Structure formats: structure tokens, C-alpha cells
Amino acid sequence: MAGFEVTLYGRIWVTPKGSVALVVVGISGELYIDWESGDLQTQLRSANGSLVLLLEKEAGAAKDSADAAATSADRANAAAKDAQGKAESAGAKAVVASTAAGAANRHADEVAEKLTAANAEIARLQNQRVELDKSLYPRVLWVPQEQFKNLRTFAGTKVIMRYLPDAEAERAASSLIGALTQAGWEMTQAIPDPTANTPVFDGVVVYSWWFSDSDITIKSPGLERLAQIRGLMNKKVAAERPAKELVDFLEAHNWEARTMPGPPPGSEVLSPNTLEIVIGFKPNPYFDPEQIKRANTEIEQNRKRELEFERKMEQREKELTK
């Protein structure tokens, strides 16, 4: 038998004669393989389809998630921009508030300066009012009994009084005589004196005893002389105490008064337990020139310092004698 060619699926099989059975078997095997291959391809296509569907589903879900994330991001960006806008607005408001606070502080400082100046002016006017009151207040003593307490400490002090022969000065002298009498002081003499119009100071001057060189009988330098001088100084301080108490009393009732070491010009020597009071013109401190006001202020300050020094010395002596 001559050979022949069989073509299957584009393949050429050449077989010798008498080999039909082998060809048939080969074809059947290939047909089976082709069938199995087709079923596998069908399964692969089905699996691929399922995989594609799954991938498409996953891709859709991922796209949805991405879209949602993008939306959230957009919202977050919008919220961030809104927050930034609010922050910028708050910052601008803070700057405005800070500027307003600075202006308010400056205004408060200006008000405080004006208030300080106003208070200083009020104090100045009050001082002027006090000076005016002293200038206008009559020199009379309407004093309740309890205000004589300190003066009564020096009851028995002898007083010589000289006053200017002037209606106002005479009234002042009469009022003072009445007050000292109630305090237990002893009036030894009260006479008008025309020379009282030219005193060192206007107002009331209270003179107290002051030792002189003739009182220092120990002439030789030494401890005895120093002891005598110290004794005379203590005696002088004791003689000044009622004078200073009287000046404090008069000043408390708007009288111009001061102490001076005695005796005054033209008077006899005072004894340690005697004061001489000279009543001159009523001072008008409100109308005094500025230099006179300054001088009077310095005199008053010196007097207060002297009193403070004497108090300290007395306290020191008490401590040493304990």
C-alpha cells in the first residue's frame, strides 16, 4: 500500500502503507488531548473571567475608597483653609486688641499723671486755705477743760505778759490770761507795751530763762566747771518745757507762736520758773512773701528737730540713771 498524508489541525502526518491503525490511534489521542485542552482553556477562560470580575470589583472598591479619601482630603483642606482664615482673623483681631490695649494704657498713664497733678494742686490749695484760716481766725481761746491737761502739768508757772496796745492784741491777751488761769498758771503781771509792735516776730513769743556767763561761777577749766555747765543746761531745758508746751497749745488753736531764750530786750532777768509772754500784731501768713514763708517753715522744722533731740537726750539720761 502506498503511503499517504493526513493533515490534522494544520499538522502533516506522513505514514507508510499499512499503518492506518497507528494513525487512527494517534489521531484519537490527539483528539482527546485537544478535547482536554479545550476544557482546560474553558476553565481558564472562566477563571480568568472570574478573576477579571474580582479585579474589576476590587478596582471599583479601591476607586470608591480613593474617591472617598479624595473627598475627605478636600474637606480636610477646606477645614484647614477655614481654620487658617479664622486664625488669621483672630490674629488680626489680636493685633487690633493689642493696639487698643496700648492706647488704653497710654491714656491711663495720662490720666494718672493728670490725677497726680490735680492732687498736688489740691494739696497746695488746702495749704493756702490753712494759711488763710490762720490769717482770718480770731485769736480767742474757746477751749474745753480737757484740753488744758498738758498745761496743768506745769501748774504754778509764773507769767509776765506784755501786749501791744491794740484792740485785737488786747483781746488776745485777755483770752490767753483766762486760759492760763484755768490751767493753774500764775499771772504776776499783764501790761500794755507799745514796743511790742517791733518784735523779732509777729504773733506770740514766749521767753524762758537762759543762763548767762555770770551764772558760771567756776572759772577754772576742769571737770567741776563742766559739771556746773551741764547742770545749768539741764536747768535751762527744764525752764523751756512749759514754754514749748504753751506754744504747742497755741498752735493747736491756730495762733502763731514760738519760743525764744529770755529775757526779751528791755526786760529784767527771768527766774527759771518764770515765763515772759509778748503778744504783738496778729500775723497774716497767707499774705507773707514767699521768702518769709520759707524762713518760717525752716524755723518750724528746726524747732521740731530740737524737740526730738531733747526727747532722745531725756530718754538717754533716764536709761543711764536706772
C-alpha positions in Angstrom: 0.0 0.0 0.0 1.3 3.3 -0.9 1.8 5.9 1.8 -0.5 8.9 2.3 -0.5 12.2 4.2 -3.0 13.1 6.8 -3.4 16.7 7.9 -4.9 17.4 11.3 -5.2 20.9 12.8 -2.7 22.1 10.3 -0.2 19.3 11.0 1.0 16.9 8.3 1.5 13.3 9.2 3.3 11.1 6.8 2.8 7.3 7.4 3.8 4.3 5.5 1.4 2.0 4.0 -0.3 -0.5 6.4 0.0 2.0 9.3 -3.6 3.1 9.3 -4.2 1.8 12.8 -1.4 3.8 14.2 -2.6 6.9 12.6 -6.1 6.3 14.0 -4.7 5.8 17.4 -2.6 8.9 17.1 -5.5 10.9 15.9 -7.7 9.7 18.7 -5.0 10.6 21.2 -4.6 13.9 19.8 -8.3 14.5 19.6 -8.5 13.5 23.3 -5.7 15.8 24.1 -7.4 18.5 22.1 -10.6 18.0 24.0 -8.9 18.1 27.3 -7.0 21.2 26.2 -10.3 22.8 25.1 -11.9 22.0 28.5 -8.9 23.5 30.3 -9.0 26.5 28.2 -12.7 26.9 29.0 -11.8 26.6 32.7 -9.0 29.1 32.3 -11.3 31.4 30.5 -13.9 31.0 33.2 -11.2 31.5 35.9 -9.9 34.5 34.0 -13.3 35.9 33.8 -13.9 35.4 37.5 -10.5 36.9 38.2 -11.2 39.9 35.9 -14.6 40.3 37.6 -12.9 40.2 41.0 -10.2 42.6 40.0 -12.8 44.9 38.5 -14.7 44.7 41.7 -11.6 45.3 43.8 -10.6 48.1 41.5 -14.1 49.6 41.8 -13.9 49.4 45.6 -10.4 50.9 45.5 -11.7 53.6 43.3 -14.6 54.3 45.6 -12.2 54.3 48.6 -9.9 56.7 46.6 -12.8 58.9 45.8 -13.9 58.9 49.4 -10.4 59.7 50.5 -10.1 62.4 48.0 -13.4 63.8 49.2 -12.2 63.6 52.8 -9.0 65.3 51.8 -10.9 68.0 50.1 -13.0 68.5 53.2 -9.9 68.5 55.4 -8.3 71.1 53.1 -11.4 73.2 53.2 -11.5 72.8 57.0 -7.8 73.7 57.2 -8.3 76.8 55.0 -11.3 77.8 57.1 -9.2 77.3 60.3 -6.3 79.3 58.7 -8.8 82.0 57.8 -10.2 82.1 61.3 -6.6 82.1 62.8 -5.6 84.9 60.5 -8.8 86.8 61.5 -8.1 86.0 65.2 -4.5 87.2 64.7 -5.8 90.4 63.1 -8.2 90.9 66.0 -5.4 90.2 68.5 -3.3 92.9 66.8 -6.2 95.3 66.9 -6.9 94.4 70.6 -3.2 94.8 71.4 -3.1 98.2 69.8 -6.3 99.2 71.6 -4.8 98.0 74.9 -1.6 100.0 74.3 -3.7 103.1 73.6 -5.8 102.4 76.7 -2.6 102.1 78.8 -1.2 105.3 77.5 -4.5 107.0 78.2 -4.4 105.5 81.7 -0.9 106.9 82.2 -2.0 110.3 81.1 -5.0 110.2 83.4 -2.7 109.1 86.3 -0.3 112.0 85.6 -3.2 114.4 85.5 -4.6 113.0 88.7 -1.2 113.3 90.4 -1.0 116.9 89.2 -4.6 117.5 90.4 -3.9 116.1 93.8 -0.8 118.2 94.1 -2.8 121.3 93.2 -5.5 120.3 95.8 -2.8 119.9 98.4 -1.4 123.3 97.5 -4.8 124.9 97.7 -5.5 123.2 101.0 -2.3 124.6 102.4 -3.3 128.0 101.2 -6.7 127.5 102.8 -5.0 126.7 106.1 -2.8 129.8 105.9 -5.9 131.9 105.0 -7.8 130.4 108.0 -4.9 131.3 110.3 -4.8 134.8 108.9 -8.6 135.3 109.4 -9.2 133.2 112.5 -9.6 135.4 115.6 -7.1 135.0 118.4 -9.5 133.8 121.0 -9.5 130.6 123.1 -12.8 128.8 123.5 -11.2 125.7 125.0 -12.9 122.8 126.8 -11.5 121.8 130.1 -9.9 118.6 128.9 -7.6 120.4 126.5 -5.8 122.1 129.5 -4.5 118.7 130.6 -0.9 119.2 129.3 -0.7 122.8 130.5 -1.8 121.7 134.0 1.3 119.6 134.2 3.2 122.9 134.7 0.7 124.5 137.1 2.3 127.1 139.3 4.4 128.5 136.4 4.7 132.3 136.9 3.8 134.5 133.9 4.7 138.1 132.9 2.6 139.3 130.0 3.2 142.3 127.7 0.9 143.1 124.8 0.6 145.6 122.1 -1.9 148.4 123.0 -4.2 147.4 120.1 -7.8 146.2 120.3 -7.1 142.8 118.7 -3.9 142.2 120.8 -5.7 143.2 124.0 -8.5 140.7 123.3 -5.9 138.0 122.6 -4.1 138.8 125.8 -7.3 138.7 127.8 -8.3 135.3 126.2 -4.8 133.9 127.0 -4.8 135.1 130.6 -8.2 133.3 131.1 -6.8 130.1 129.6 -3.6 130.1 131.7 -5.5 130.9 134.8 -7.8 127.8 134.2 -4.6 125.7 133.8 -3.3 126.8 137.2 -0.6 129.2 135.9 0.1 132.3 138.0 -0.2 135.7 136.3 2.2 138.1 138.0 1.9 141.0 135.6 0.0 141.9 132.4 0.7 145.4 130.9 0.3 147.0 127.5 3.6 147.7 125.8 4.0 149.9 122.7 7.4 148.4 122.0 5.6 145.1 121.3 5.0 146.4 117.7 8.6 145.9 116.8 9.4 142.4 117.9 11.7 139.9 116.1 8.5 138.1 115.2 4.8 139.0 115.0 2.4 136.9 116.9 3.2 135.4 120.4 6.7 135.0 121.6 7.3 133.0 124.8 10.6 133.7 126.6 12.1 131.4 129.1 15.1 131.5 131.4 18.6 131.2 129.9 21.8 131.1 131.9 24.5 133.7 131.3 28.2 133.8 131.9 27.6 135.3 135.4 25.8 132.1 136.3 29.0 130.1 135.7 30.9 130.8 139.0 33.7 128.2 138.4 36.1 129.9 136.2 39.0 127.5 136.1 38.7 124.8 133.4 38.2 121.3 134.6 35.6 118.7 135.5 33.9 120.9 138.1 33.3 123.7 135.6 31.9 121.2 133.1 29.7 119.7 135.7 28.3 123.2 136.6 27.7 124.0 132.9 25.9 120.7 132.5 23.7 121.4 135.5 22.9 124.9 134.1 22.0 123.3 130.7 19.6 120.8 132.4 18.1 123.8 134.3 17.6 125.6 131.0 15.9 122.6 129.4 13.5 122.3 132.4 12.7 126.1 132.1 11.9 125.7 128.4 9.4 122.8 128.8 6.4 124.9 129.9 7.2 127.5 127.2 7.2 124.8 124.5 4.0 123.2 125.9 2.3 126.6 125.7 3.5 127.2 122.1 2.1 123.7 121.1 -1.2 124.6 122.8 -1.5 128.0 120.9 -0.5 126.5 117.6 -3.2 123.8 118.0 -5.7 126.7 118.1 -4.3 128.5 115.0 -2.2 131.0 116.9 1.3 131.9 115.6 3.7 131.4 118.4 7.3 130.5 119.1 9.8 130.2 121.9 12.9 132.3 122.5 15.6 132.4 125.1 15.0 135.2 127.6 14.9 137.7 128.7 13.4 139.8 125.9 15.0 143.2 125.1 14.3 145.8 127.8 13.2 143.2 130.4 14.8 142.1 133.6 16.4 138.7 134.0 13.9 135.9 134.3 13.9 133.3 137.0 13.9 129.6 135.9 10.2 129.2 136.9 9.0 132.3 135.1 8.0 132.9 131.5 7.5 136.2 129.8 4.9 136.3 127.0 4.9 139.1 124.4 1.8 139.5 122.3 2.4 141.5 119.1 0.5 142.0 115.9 -1.6 139.1 114.6 0.4 137.6 111.8 -1.1 137.1 108.4 0.9 134.2 106.9 -1.3 133.9 103.9 -0.1 137.3 102.7 3.5 136.9 103.7 6.1 137.0 100.9 7.5 133.6 99.8 10.9 134.1 101.4 9.2 134.8 104.7 7.1 131.6 104.4 10.2 129.6 103.6 12.0 131.1 106.6 9.1 130.3 108.9 9.0 126.8 107.6 12.7 126.3 108.3 12.3 127.7 111.8 9.4 125.3 112.5 11.4 122.3 111.2 14.4 123.3 113.3 12.2 123.6 116.4 10.8 120.1 115.8 14.3 118.7 115.3 15.3 120.3 118.6 12.4 118.9 120.4 13.1 115.4 119.1 16.7 115.7 120.1 15.8 116.8 123.6 13.3 113.9 123.9 16.1 111.5 122.9 18.5 113.0 125.4 16.0 112.8 128.2 15.4 109.2 127.4 19.1 108.5 127.3 19.5 110.1 130.8 16.7 108.0 132.2 18.4 104.9 130.9 21.7 105.9 132.4 20.3 106.6 135.8 18.5 103.2 136.1 
